[in-house]
Amino acid sequence: MDRTQQMGPLNDPQRTQAMQMPVLDPSRTQAMPNILGAPAQPSLSMEVVLGRKYALAQSIAREGLLTTIRAVQTAAGRAPLNLCLVLDRSGSMEGAPFEFAKQACAYLVDQLTEQDVLSIVTFSDTVDVVMPPRKIVNKQLVKDHIMRLTVGDTTNIYDALVVGTQQATSVNLPGYQTHLILLTDGEPTVGIKDFSTIVSAAARAKEFGFHITALGFGPDYNEELLAGIARRSGGKYYYIDQPQRIPEVFQQELVRLMTVVARNPKLEVQLARWVQVRQAFGGELQLQGRTATLSLVDVERGSTLNPILELEFPNHPAGVYRIAKLTLRWEDIVTGRIETATADAVLEFTTDPALANQPQDPRVANELQVAVASRALEKTIMGMRAHQLDRTQALAELQRTQALLLSQGRTQEAQEVTQAIRALQSQDANTAEKTLMGTLVNLEQGKREG
């Protein structure tokens, strides 16, 4: 019998209670009220801001187009979760890491309601479905199964993602919010190990309409791979440096999932035939003809998305023109419907250089600076990985990025860069890179909290 299936008594029956984790606000964990009785107000609002109101006529011009997407205050209810946990139980997880991981899962079970659905998949050299999707009715029984899990041998991430996706999509649950959480501490060592193939498996989750949270624990996992899984699925990436932080991060992610108000938002920008997109920030860009589509991340209460396009205009006669029509579509957790919001971007082409050279709107300028910080951080990480930057050069680049983030009010990301700087000063480039990868993924998503 595989050790995962052994259900003997635990040495310490109180293990489940070892972590004194706070109970979440019941208003957040309550099931979503009857959709027909939900408020009619959509959960998102959209504002379109051009960097300048004027561009110089008869000249090549460039301008930033910022779309600010805000979560509108809504009722505290939420959609029930269809959650799949995919847990690494390879030999390197033995001891404190796996015990804390099990405690984190037990805590998560305690926070779910009877309407939520949970499935559990574990992986080492093989992949095991510990629990297929089921509603959380007997919490103690589920926690007992979790606490009896034991470690195996090697690490088969690809098959784990495939099986996890199968479990998450094996039940038809209209109105549920589906999500997969992957926890691993190692590189893929058996099965398919190719980076692009594994990331493509994660991308299929997005095709099914759900996302993957990638949790990397310890010094030995591949942060580029986990970041790729999060990026391609539209999910989150976390670096966990110590085993005792595993329950804390699980709690943080569960709180986030329970406050999502809009799922799978997409911003469609129909461009005038003489307008071109030079760059895009804050979402995954697809260009088809004169339509630019940005796939965005889910929106939680109190958060704001700030996708921004840098547009270029060729020589154009003077006058007022609509340069783009924007349509935002999302799955509204509150109304249970696909909602839309539309807006026009209008620019006046002028022959007056003084008008055309007015300062940019500070909101657009700030977000463009955040995009600059994101690109600078990406170059620094690549330079460190390729040993093109020595420690002194990397520290100087990170300090510049840190200052830029602080100037734009990105305090959390600036603090993460500070942590990376300290790790690098302590000769720990591995920790620095893992921390910075999380910062980079957050910046790329164009989200502001609070």
C-alpha positions in Angstrom: 0.0 0.0 0.0 1.2 3.5 -0.8 2.1 5.4 2.3 -0.3 8.1 1.3 -3.2 5.8 1.9 -2.1 4.6 5.4 -4.7 5.7 7.8 -3.2 4.6 11.1 -3.6 6.7 14.3 -1.5 9.8 14.7 1.2 10.0 17.3 -0.1 13.4 18.4 -3.9 13.8 18.0 -3.6 17.5 18.6 -1.4 18.3 15.6 -4.3 19.8 13.7 -4.6 22.4 16.4 -0.9 23.2 16.7 -1.2 26.4 14.7 -3.3 29.0 16.5 -4.5 30.6 13.3 -7.2 33.3 13.5 -10.8 32.5 12.3 -11.7 34.5 9.3 -14.6 37.0 9.3 -17.7 34.9 9.0 -19.2 37.4 6.6 -16.4 36.5 4.2 -16.8 32.8 4.5 -20.6 32.7 4.3 -22.0 31.2 1.1 -23.2 33.6 -1.6 -26.8 34.6 -1.1 -29.4 33.7 -3.7 -28.2 35.2 -7.0 -31.6 36.4 -7.8 -31.6 38.5 -4.6 -28.1 39.9 -5.2 -27.7 43.7 -5.7 -27.9 44.8 -9.3 -24.9 47.1 -9.1 -21.9 45.7 -11.0 -18.8 44.9 -8.9 -16.4 46.9 -11.1 -16.2 50.4 -12.4 -13.9 51.6 -15.2 -12.2 55.0 -15.8 -10.2 55.7 -18.9 -7.4 58.4 -18.7 -5.1 59.6 -21.4 -1.7 61.0 -20.5 -2.5 64.2 -22.3 -5.7 65.7 -23.8 -3.7 67.0 -26.9 -1.3 65.6 -29.4 0.7 67.5 -32.0 -1.0 67.3 -35.4 1.0 66.4 -38.5 3.6 64.7 -36.4 4.3 61.2 -35.0 3.1 61.2 -31.4 3.0 58.7 -28.5 0.7 58.6 -25.4 -0.2 56.4 -22.5 -3.8 55.1 -22.2 -4.6 54.1 -18.6 -7.6 52.1 -17.6 -8.4 52.2 -13.9 -10.6 49.3 -12.9 -11.9 49.5 -9.3 -13.8 47.0 -7.2 -17.0 48.7 -6.1 -18.1 48.1 -2.5 -20.3 45.1 -2.5 -22.1 42.9 0.1 -19.8 40.7 2.1 -21.1 37.4 0.6 -19.1 35.3 -1.7 -19.4 32.6 -4.3 -18.7 29.1 -2.9 -15.3 27.7 -3.7 -14.3 24.7 -5.7 -10.8 24.4 -4.4 -8.1 21.8 -5.3 -5.0 21.4 -3.2 -2.0 19.9 -4.9 0.7 19.1 -2.3 4.3 18.1 -2.8 5.1 15.1 -0.6 8.5 14.3 -2.0 11.2 13.2 0.4 12.7 16.7 0.8 9.4 17.8 2.4 9.9 15.4 5.3 9.8 16.8 8.8 8.7 20.3 9.7 7.8 21.4 6.1 5.3 18.7 5.6 3.9 19.0 9.1 3.3 22.7 8.7 1.8 22.1 5.2 -0.7 19.6 6.7 -1.6 22.0 9.5 -2.2 24.7 6.9 -4.5 22.5 5.0 -6.4 21.5 8.1 -6.8 25.2 8.9 -8.1 25.8 5.4 -10.7 23.0 5.9 -11.9 24.7 9.1 -12.6 27.9 7.2 -14.7 26.3 4.4 -18.4 26.0 4.6 -20.7 23.0 3.7 -21.3 24.6 0.4 -17.6 24.7 -0.6 -16.1 21.8 -2.5 -12.5 20.6 -1.9 -10.3 18.0 -3.6 -6.8 17.0 -2.5 -4.0 15.7 -4.7 -0.5 14.7 -3.5 2.6 14.0 -5.6 6.0 12.6 -5.3 7.2 10.2 -8.1 3.5 9.3 -8.5 0.3 11.3 -8.1 -2.4 10.3 -5.8 -6.0 11.6 -5.5 -6.3 11.7 -1.7 -9.8 13.1 -1.9 -11.9 13.7 -5.1 -14.1 16.8 -5.2 -16.6 16.8 -2.3 -18.5 19.2 -0.1 -17.0 19.8 3.3 -19.6 18.2 5.6 -17.4 16.2 8.0 -14.4 18.5 8.6 -12.8 16.3 11.2 -12.8 13.3 8.8 -11.1 15.4 6.1 -8.5 16.7 8.5 -7.8 13.2 9.8 -7.0 12.1 6.2 -4.7 15.1 5.7 -2.8 14.6 8.9 -2.1 10.9 8.0 -0.3 11.8 4.8 3.3 10.8 4.6 6.2 11.7 2.3 7.3 9.8 -0.8 10.4 10.1 -3.0 10.9 12.3 -6.1 8.9 15.2 -7.6 6.5 14.9 -10.6 5.1 18.4 -11.0 3.7 18.0 -14.5 1.4 15.0 -13.8 0.4 16.7 -10.5 -0.9 19.7 -12.5 -2.7 17.5 -15.0 -4.4 15.5 -12.3 -5.2 18.6 -10.2 -6.8 20.2 -13.3 -8.8 17.1 -13.9 -10.1 17.1 -10.4 -11.0 20.8 -10.4 -12.9 20.4 -13.7 -14.5 17.0 -13.0 -17.6 18.6 -11.4 -20.1 20.9 -13.0 -20.6 23.7 -10.5 -22.3 26.8 -11.9 -21.7 29.8 -9.7 -18.7 28.3 -8.0 -15.2 29.9 -8.0 -12.7 27.2 -9.0 -9.1 27.5 -8.0 -6.0 25.3 -7.6 -3.2 25.8 -5.0 0.1 24.1 -5.8 2.8 23.8 -3.0 6.2 22.4 -3.9 9.8 22.6 -2.6 11.7 21.2 -5.5 12.5 20.9 -9.2 10.6 18.4 -11.3 12.8 15.3 -11.1 10.6 12.6 -12.7 8.0 12.6 -15.5 7.9 15.5 -17.9 10.5 18.1 -16.8 10.4 20.4 -19.8 9.7 24.0 -18.7 7.4 25.0 -21.6 5.4 21.8 -21.4 4.7 22.2 -17.6 3.8 25.9 -18.1 1.5 24.9 -21.0 -0.3 22.5 -18.6 -0.8 25.5 -16.3 -2.1 27.6 -19.2 -4.9 25.0 -19.7 -6.3 26.0 -16.3 -6.9 29.5 -17.7 -8.7 28.0 -20.7 -11.0 26.2 -18.2 -11.7 29.6 -16.5 -9.7 29.1 -13.3 -6.3 30.0 -12.0 -3.3 28.5 -10.1 -1.6 29.8 -7.0 2.0 28.6 -7.0 3.6 28.4 -3.6 7.4 27.7 -3.6 8.9 26.6 -0.3 12.6 26.5 0.6 15.8 27.1 -1.3 15.6 24.4 -4.0 12.5 24.9 -6.1 12.6 26.6 -9.5 11.2 30.1 -9.0 11.1 30.8 -12.8 9.0 27.7 -13.3 6.5 28.5 -10.5 6.3 32.1 -11.7 5.6 30.8 -15.2 2.8 28.6 -13.8 1.3 31.6 -12.0 1.7 34.0 -15.0 0.2 31.6 -17.6 -2.7 30.7 -15.5 -3.4 34.2 -14.3 -2.7 33.3 -10.7 -0.4 34.3 -7.8 3.1 33.3 -6.9 4.5 33.2 -3.3 7.9 32.5 -2.0 7.9 30.8 1.5 11.3 30.9 3.1 10.5 29.1 6.4 8.2 26.1 7.1 6.3 27.9 9.9 5.2 30.5 7.3 3.3 27.9 5.2 0.1 28.2 7.3 0.4 32.0 7.2 0.6 32.1 3.4 -2.3 29.6 3.0 -4.4 31.9 5.2 -3.4 34.9 3.1 -4.4 33.2 -0.1 -7.7 31.9 1.3 -8.6 35.4 2.5 -7.9 36.7 -1.0 -10.0 34.0 -2.7 -12.9 34.7 -0.3 -12.9 38.4 -1.2 -12.9 38.1 -5.0 -15.7 40.1 -6.6 -14.8 39.8 -10.3 -13.4 36.8 -12.2 -11.5 36.6 -15.5 -11.7 40.3 -16.5 -10.7 41.1 -20.1 -10.2 44.5 -21.5 -10.9 44.8 -25.3 -9.5 47.9 -27.0 -10.7 48.6 -30.5 -8.2 51.0 -32.1 -8.8 53.5 -34.8 -7.1 52.2 -38.0 -4.2 54.7 -37.7 -3.4 53.9 -34.0 -0.8 51.3 -33.0 0.1 49.7 -29.7 3.8 50.0 -28.8 3.7 48.4 -25.4 1.2 47.0 -22.8 1.5 46.6 -19.1 -0.7 45.0 -16.5 -2.1 42.1 -18.5 -1.4 39.5 -21.1 -1.7 41.2 -24.5 -3.2 39.7 -27.6 -3.3 41.7 -30.9 -5.7 40.7 -33.7 -6.2 43.2 -36.4 -7.2 46.6 -34.8 -8.2 44.9 -31.5 -5.9 44.7 -28.5 -7.1 42.4 -25.7 -5.6 42.4 -22.3 -6.4 39.4 -20.0 -6.3 40.6 -16.4 -6.2 39.0 -13.0 -9.2 38.6 -10.7 -10.2 41.6 -8.6 -10.8 41.5 -4.8 -12.6 43.9 -2.6 -10.6 47.1 -2.2 -8.2 46.4 -5.0 -7.6 48.3 -8.3 -6.2 47.2 -11.6 -4.3 49.7 -13.7 -3.6 48.2 -17.2 -1.9 50.7 -19.4 -1.2 50.8 -23.2 1.4 53.0 -24.8 -0.1 54.1 -28.2 1.6 55.6 -31.2 -0.1 57.9 -33.7 1.3 58.7 -37.2 1.0 62.1 -38.9 -2.6 63.2 -38.3 -4.6 66.3 -39.2 -5.9 68.6 -36.6 -9.2 67.9 -35.0 -10.9 65.8 -32.2 -10.9 62.0 -32.8 -11.9 58.9 -31.0 -8.7 56.9 -30.9 -10.1 53.8 -29.1 -13.3 52.2 -27.8 -12.8 50.2 -24.6 -14.9 47.3 -23.4 -14.4 45.6 -20.1 -16.0 42.1 -19.6 -15.9 40.1 -16.4 -17.7 37.4 -14.5 -19.4 39.2 -11.6 -19.4 37.2 -8.4 -22.1 39.4 -7.0 -24.6 39.3 -9.8 -23.6 35.9 -11.2 -23.6 37.3 -14.7 -21.1 38.3 -17.4 -21.0 42.1 -17.0 -19.6 44.8 -19.3 -18.5 48.4 -19.1 -17.6 50.6 -22.0 -15.8 53.9 -22.6 -14.2 56.0 -25.4 -10.8 57.4 -25.5 -10.8 60.8 -27.3 -7.8 62.8 -28.3 -7.5 66.3 -29.8 -4.8 66.8 -32.4 -3.6 70.4 -32.3 -1.1 72.6 -34.2 -0.2 74.4 -30.9 3.0 72.9 -29.5 2.4 74.4 -26.1 -0.8 72.4 -25.7 0.7 69.2 -27.0 3.7 69.5 -24.6 1.7 69.9 -21.4 2.7 67.6 -18.5 1.3 64.1 -18.5 -1.6 63.3 -16.1 0.2 62.2 -12.9 -1.9 59.0 -12.8 -0.7 57.9 -16.2 2.9 59.1 -15.5 2.9 57.1 -12.2 1.8 53.9 -13.8 4.3 54.2 -16.6 7.0 54.6 -13.9 5.8 51.4 -12.2 6.0 49.7 -15.6 9.6 51.0 -15.9 10.4 49.6 -12.5 8.9 46.2 -13.5 11.1 46.1 -16.6 14.2 47.2 -14.7 13.5 44.5 -12.1 13.2 41.8 -14.8 16.5 42.9 -16.3 18.2 42.7 -12.9 16.9 39.2 -12.2 18.1 38.0 -15.7 21.4 39.7 -15.2 21.9 38.0 -11.8 20.9 34.6 -13.2 23.2 34.9 -16.2 26.0 36.3 -14.0 26.1 39.4 -16.2 25.8 41.5 -13.0 28.1 41.2 -10.1 26.8 41.7 -6.6 27.7 45.4 -6.4 26.0 46.1 -9.8 22.9 44.1 -8.8 22.6 46.0 -5.5 22.9 49.3 -7.2 20.1 48.4 -9.7 17.9 47.1 -6.9 18.4 50.3 -4.9 17.3 52.3 -7.8 14.2 50.2 -8.3 13.4 50.3 -4.6 13.5 54.1 -4.7 11.3 54.3 -7.8 8.7 52.0 -6.2 8.6 54.0 -3.1 8.1 57.2 -5.1 5.1 55.6 -6.8 3.5 54.4 -3.5 4.2 50.7 -4.1 5.3 50.2 -0.5 4.8 46.4 -0.4 6.9 45.8 -3.4 9.5 48.2 -2.2 9.7 46.2 1.0 10.2 43.0 -0.9 13.0 44.6 -2.9 14.5 45.7 0.5 14.4 42.0 1.7 16.1 40.9 -1.5 18.8 43.6 -1.0 19.5 42.3 2.5 19.7 38.7 1.2 22.1 39.8 -1.5 24.2 41.7 1.0 24.4 38.4 3.0 25.7 36.6 -0.1 22.3 34.8 -0.5 21.6 35.4 -4.2 19.1 32.4 -4.2 16.8 34.0 -1.7 17.1 37.3 -3.4 16.0 35.9 -6.7 13.1 34.0 -5.3 11.9 37.1 -3.5 12.3 39.3 -6.5 10.4 36.9 -8.7 7.3 37.4 -6.6 7.7 41.1 -6.7 8.0 41.0 -10.5 4.8 38.9 -10.9 2.9 41.3 -8.7 4.0 44.4 -10.7 3.3 42.7 -14.0 -0.4 42.2 -12.9 -0.9 45.9 -12.5 -2.8 45.6 -9.3 -2.9 47.9 -6.3 -4.3 46.8 -3.0 -6.4 49.0 -0.8 
